[in-house]
Amino acid sequence: MALDPCFFIFLLFPLSSITSFHVIFTSASTPTVAISKVEQDQEALALLTWKVSLDNQTQFFLSSWSGRYSCNHWFGVACHRLGSVSNLNLKSCALRCTLQNLNFSSLLNLLTLNLSYNSLHGTIPINIGNISKLLTVLDFGSNHFIGVILEQLGFLTSLSFLSLASNNFKGSILPFIGNFRNLTILFLYKNKLSGSISQEIGLLRSLNHLKLEINNLTGSIHPSIGNLRNLTTLYLHMNKLSGSIPQEIGLLKSLKDLQIGINNLIGPIPSSICNLRNLTILMLHTNNLTGPIPHSIGNLGNLTTLYLDMNKLSGSIPQEIGLLRSLNDLGLSYNNLIGPIPHSIGNLRNLTRLYLDMNKLSGSIPQEIGLLRSLNDLGLSYNNLISPIPHSVGYLRNLTRLYLDMNKLFVNNVTGPMPHSIGNLRNLTTLYLQRNKLSGSIQQEIVLLKSLNDLDLGVNNLTSPIPHSIGNLRNLITLFLDNNNLSGSIPQEIGLLRSLNDLELSIYNLNGPIPPSIGNLRNLTILFLNDNQLSDSIPQEIGLLTSLNFLELAFNNLTYPIPPSIGNLSRLTSLGLGHNKLSGNHFTGPIPKSLKNCTSLFRVRLERNQLIGDKAKSFGVYPNLNFINLSGNNFYGELSEKWGQCHMLTHLNISNNNIFELGVLPFLFELLLAKNNLLGSIPLKLRKLVDLQTVDLALNNLSGSIPKQMGNLWKLSSLSLSENRFMDSIPDEIGKIHHLESLDLSQNMLTGEIPPLLGELQYLETLNLSHNGLCGTIPHTFDDLISLIVVDISYNQLEGPLPKIKPFAPFEAFKDNKGLCGNNFTHLKPCSANLKKPNKFSVLIIILLIVSTLFLLLAFIIGSYFLFQKWRKRKTKSLEANNVKDLFIIWGHDGKLLYEHIIQGTDNFNSKHCIGIGGYGTVYKAELPIGQVVAVKKFHSPKDGDMADLEAFKSEIHALT
């Protein structure tokens, strides 16, 4: 065999890339008649013409292509003995051009054409079909060809090797594929081919290797695949094949390598697949296969690799798995396997990787696991395993990765202390034991594992301090000890772990200061020390961690100002110093100016400290900032337009500060400004933030009307305007915010009736309108609020029936209103008396009485009208002469006449004229016959029939006049 022509130029490919077409050449037919000089000239001209189309660099490599005789030591060209070009091999020669200028019609005696591993592009020209019909090898693999695979290729019926792999071909897969009856190798992998695999594939009975992986092939695997009895390699993985695996797959008795993973295959693993006793590799992973693993799997004694992971297989792992003594890799993870790990697993002495994680395996880890002395990787996480980790694990001295981690709700209930034998695993680089029920202290043997890169013991019941010897693990990259019961301080030796990228010691009982040696960890990108009892100040050395992306120190007892060195952390994306339990972090003073340097910040939490400063000046512009919580501090000032440059900001919480003015805040969908000193009306700027989903402006000094434009915030799910000074009625537009789930307008000075549109908020779960001056009846639309869970309308002047839905049942929800009623509610009078069903005669009498009454009432109204007109003309002059103030002279006015005017002007004290509530009654708006508009207060009669406090009553009367 000979090396590829370009091998010595580029030295890119190992000996395994040597082609085999020279062997084919030696056995191929050669021309029996001498090639004429004209034909030789045509071959040379075809090649020279194509050479001209190459780029300059490639032409340099083909500098030997000159003259009129192509068989005269031309680079990459081999010839028959009679002088015709037989082989053209330019593999891996960095060719950059198309094939459009190559005249294939002139290469009539070509046997092999290998242009693979170049940068050829464009489409394959149609005249490819005119090339030599003797061609046995065609390799265009690993280029940049596009377009469909031409049907003219079907004319090349002598082909035994065809590779179009690793290009950008699209369309269906060779509809003429049945023409290639001599084909032994077909490589079409890594293209963009689509459609189904034609049943014509079953005609290629000489095939040894079929690789169609990494395409977009769909449909099922056709049963005709069973005709390919000489097949040794079948790759169909990474497509979109569906349906079940055909039983006919079991007829491929020569098959050694079967890979059909990463598809959409369904159904069980066919039992016939276990007839393929020559199989060494079986990969069915990442499909939707169901059912049990066949017990006949034990027949595949030559298997070295078995991947069945990421399916929906069920049942237990068969004992017969122990018969696969040649196995190196076994992957059964991400299935629904149950039962214990079979003891026969100990027979797999050649196993290097064993993954059983993400199943529902139960029982204990068998002691036989210690027999797998060749094991490098062991994954048993996300199961229901119980009992302590077996001592025999310590025998796995070649183990580099051990996963018993990440179990849901203590899924792996591996209990007790870690075995001392774990110290024998000196090659271990990864040890994951988190989310179990491990107890006791961190074993000293752990610190003997000096090859460790990743150590995760988080979410267990480990106790005692972190050992000082932890500093011996100098190769550690990640260290997770979070969510345990560890106590004591962080040892200074933590600063010896200079390779650390990720340090998480959060959520347990660490106390004392953060050691200054932490500044040695210059590679650290994540530092979580939150939820402890750390005290004292943040060390200045924190500013040395210039690679830090995440810093979380919340829920501690840290004090003193934030160090200015924190501004050195220019790569910081998440900063958490707030939300502290008990007295919490007690940071004081201003925000350091250097924080403006941290322009990569994405998430900031500084809430519940005693930080001070002008909000407009304390912070810089953070283009990536998405979330910031500054609540519970002493910031003041306005949200300046500078904050408008934080284009990614969606969550802003400045509750419980002294902010007094809103600025430009685009793109927000959460705005929390409760308990500040905001004054005046809700600014127009806020009404334009149409992406808002949560708004909390409670506990401020906002006043005026609730603007109708709030209805433009159509994405709102939560709106709180409670404990402000809003007046007038609730705008109807609030009822048009259809996604609203929580509405709180309590403790304001709202008046008028409840808008019926509020009853159309179908997603509303919480409604609080209490402590206002709302009057009238509750709209009947409230009966349709099926999502409502909690409601409070207490301390208003509402009357009429309560809605007949459960949230209105508690007395606290409606107490202290004017005249609410309900037939099925305690603490309320019925809305109407229960009457017997009247008979027909009674109904007739009632109708006659009503008609007679209406007739008399009409006559009375007409007579009264004429009398009133006559009286009005007589009194008009007298009324106009009187001073307006005389209308309300206490105890001396014409009370009967004025009373009639008031009754008329208020429609008999109709609630629509209600404008407020006083200490002893309700205030109404009335227009008198002379055109004067006055306020009239109707006093409630005391329950005991007597005036409880006459002097106070008189004082209020005089105050009103």
Stockholm file with secondary structure:
# STOCKHOLM 1.0

chainA/1-961         MALDPCFFIFLLFPLSSITSFHVIFTSASTPTVAISKVEQDQEALALLTWKVSLDNQTQFFLSSWSGRYSCNHWFGVACHRLGSVSNLNLKSCALRCTLQNLNFSSLLNLLTLNLSYNSLHGTIPINIGNISKLLTVLDFGSNHFIGVILEQLGFLTSLSFLSLASNNFKGSILPFIGNFRNLTILFLYKNKLSGSISQEIGLLRSLNHLKLEINNLTGSIHPSIGNLRNLTTLYLHMNKLSGSIPQEIGLLKSLKDLQIGINNLIGPIPSSICNLRNLTILMLHTNNLTGPIPHSIGNLGNLTTLYLDMNKLSGSIPQEIGLLRSLNDLGLSYNNLIGPIPHSIGNLRNLTRLYLDMNKLSGSIPQEIGLLRSLNDLGLSYNNLISPIPHSVGYLRNLTRLYLDMNKLFVNNVTGPMPHSIGNLRNLTTLYLQRNKLSGSIQQEIVLLKSLNDLDLGVNNLTSPIPHSIGNLRNLITLFLDNNNLSGSIPQEIGLLRSLNDLELSIYNLNGPIPPSIGNLRNLTILFLNDNQLSDSIPQEIGLLTSLNFLELAFNNLTYPIPPSIGNLSRLTSLGLGHNKLSGNHFTGPIPKSLKNCTSLFRVRLERNQLIGDKAKSFGVYPNLNFINLSGNNFYGELSEKWGQCHMLTHLNISNNNIFELGVLPFLFELLLAKNNLLGSIPLKLRKLVDLQTVDLALNNLSGSIPKQMGNLWKLSSLSLSENRFMDSIPDEIGKIHHLESLDLSQNMLTGEIPPLLGELQYLETLNLSHNGLCGTIPHTFDDLISLIVVDISYNQLEGPLPKIKPFAPFEAFKDNKGLCGNNFTHLKPCSANLKKPNKFSVLIIILLIVSTLFLLLAFIIGSYFLFQKWRKRKTKSLEANNVKDLFIIWGHDGKLLYEHIIQGTDNFNSKHCIGIGGYGTVYKAELPIGQVVAVKKFHSPKDGDMADLEAFKSEIHALT
#=GR chainA/1-961 SS CCCCTTHHHHCCSCGGGCCCHHHHHHHSCCCSSCCCHHHHHHHHHHHHHHHHTSCHHHHHHTTTCCSSCTTTTCTTEEECTTSCEEEEECTTSCCCSCSTTCCGGGCTTCCEEECCSSCCEECCCGGGGGSCTTCCEEECCSSEEEEECCGGGGGCTTCSEEECCSSEEEESSCTTGGGCTTCSEEECCSSEEEECCCGGGGGCTTCSEEECCSSEECSCCCGGGGGCTTCCEEECCSSCCEEECCGGGGGCTTCCEEECCSSEEEECCCGGGGGCTTCSEEECCSSEEEECCCGGGGGCTTCSEEECCSSEECSBCCGGGGGCTTCSEEECCSSCCEECCCGGGGGCTTCCEEECCSSEEEEECCGGGGGCTTCCEEECCSSEEESCCCGGGGGCTTCCEEECCCCTTSSSBCEECCCGGGGGCTTCCEEECCSSEEEECCCGGGGGCTTCSEEECCSSEECSBCCGGGGGCTTCSEEECCSSCCBSCCCGGGGGCTTCSEEECCSSCCEECCCGGGGGCTTCCEEECCSSEEEECCCGGGGGCTTCSEEECCSSEEBSCCCGGGGGCTTCCEEECCCCSTTCCBCEEECCGGGGGCTTCCEEECCSSEEEEEHHHHCCCCTTCCEEECCSSEEEEECCGGGGGCTTCCEEECCSSEEEECCCCTTCSEEECCSSCCEESCCHHHHTCTTCCEEECCSSEEEEECCGGGGGCTTCSEEECCSSEEEECCCGGGGGCTTCCEEECCSSEEEECCCGGGGGCTTCCEEECCSSEEEEECCGGGGGCTTCCEEECCSSEEEEECCSSGGGCSGGGTCSCSEEECTTCTTSCCSSCCCCCCCHHHHHHHHHHHHHHHHHHHHHHHHHHHHHHHHHHHHHHHHHHSCGGGGGCTTTSCHHHHHHHHHHHTTTTCGGGEEEECSSEEEEEEECTTSCEEEEEEECCCTTSSCSCHHHHHHHHHHHC
#=GC SS_cons         CCCCTTHHHHCCSCGGGCCCHHHHHHHSCCCSSCCCHHHHHHHHHHHHHHHHTSCHHHHHHTTTCCSSCTTTTCTTEEECTTSCEEEEECTTSCCCSCSTTCCGGGCTTCCEEECCSSCCEECCCGGGGGSCTTCCEEECCSSEEEEECCGGGGGCTTCSEEECCSSEEEESSCTTGGGCTTCSEEECCSSEEEECCCGGGGGCTTCSEEECCSSEECSCCCGGGGGCTTCCEEECCSSCCEEECCGGGGGCTTCCEEECCSSEEEECCCGGGGGCTTCSEEECCSSEEEECCCGGGGGCTTCSEEECCSSEECSBCCGGGGGCTTCSEEECCSSCCEECCCGGGGGCTTCCEEECCSSEEEEECCGGGGGCTTCCEEECCSSEEESCCCGGGGGCTTCCEEECCCCTTSSSBCEECCCGGGGGCTTCCEEECCSSEEEECCCGGGGGCTTCSEEECCSSEECSBCCGGGGGCTTCSEEECCSSCCBSCCCGGGGGCTTCSEEECCSSCCEECCCGGGGGCTTCCEEECCSSEEEECCCGGGGGCTTCSEEECCSSEEBSCCCGGGGGCTTCCEEECCCCSTTCCBCEEECCGGGGGCTTCCEEECCSSEEEEEHHHHCCCCTTCCEEECCSSEEEEECCGGGGGCTTCCEEECCSSEEEECCCCTTCSEEECCSSCCEESCCHHHHTCTTCCEEECCSSEEEEECCGGGGGCTTCSEEECCSSEEEECCCGGGGGCTTCCEEECCSSEEEECCCGGGGGCTTCCEEECCSSEEEEECCGGGGGCTTCCEEECCSSEEEEECCSSGGGCSGGGTCSCSEEECTTCTTSCCSSCCCCCCCHHHHHHHHHHHHHHHHHHHHHHHHHHHHHHHHHHHHHHHHHHSCGGGGGCTTTSCHHHHHHHHHHHTTTTCGGGEEEECSSEEEEEEECTTSCEEEEEEECCCTTSSCSCHHHHHHHHHHHC
//
